[in-house]
Amino acid sequence: SISIKADLSRTKGDYVQGKNSFTSGLLAEDFSEIENHYVGPTPPDKDHQYELAVYALDHSLNLKNGFYLNEFLKEVNQHKIDQTSINLIGRKI
């Protein structure tokens, strides 16, 4: 089994992280400090539904730091054994 520490994405470490949805040329603010980290659900205007997906793979993915979602999905589809997901509600606070 694999153990993942709480708030792992916020710590500096030797692991690969991809771009999140704060990466956009359409946003006026500069999110470069957090665009390669998990920040959790952040509904912009009202409660939103989010899907959390977990994949079982037959091989480690060959991705570099700062990868985009389409690169991730391409790699996953080549190595996916199984997957499951759950829908979660992110509350606007």
HUFEN-V447135 format. One record per backbone hydrogen bond with DSSP energy under -1.0 kcal/mol. CO is the residue of the C=O (numbers start at 1). NH is the residue of the N-H. If there is no record, write none. Layout:
<<CO;NH> <CO;NH>>
This chain:
<<5;8> <7;10> <8;11> <13;15> <17;66> <20;23> <22;24> <31;34> <31;35> <34;37> <35;20> <48;90> <50;88> <52;86> <54;84> <56;81> <56;82> <61;63> <64;67> <67;19> <68;72> <69;73> <70;74> <71;75> <72;76> <73;77> <76;79> <76;80> <79;58> <82;56> <84;54> <86;52> <88;50> <90;48>>
